[in-house]
Amino acid sequence: MFSPLCFACSVKFLFDNYLKYVGWMLFDKIGEVRVACLRVLDSLYSSAEHAPHLELFTARFKVRSVRLCIWVFQICSKLVC
């Protein structure tokens, strides 16, 4: 998870040289790592203060994020049926 220090110094950690590691972990083979990344991203995008600084990250990792959401939806729908 994003530590409280990262939120306290958010201006520094919202630069691409830090966020790219979160984006790369979206491709990790371990599901728990991908879930942790999505939780971090959810907290960042939910913040009115942080969301405007995520444009470059969004452009770079949007396709992977959408694919993860579709994959999770497919898994959940199979479990429900």
Secondary structure, 3 states (H helix, E strand, C coil): CCCHHHHHCHHHHCCHHHHHHHHHHCCCCCHHHHHHHHHHHHHHHHCCCCHHHHHHHHHHHHHHHHHHHHHHHHHHHHHHC
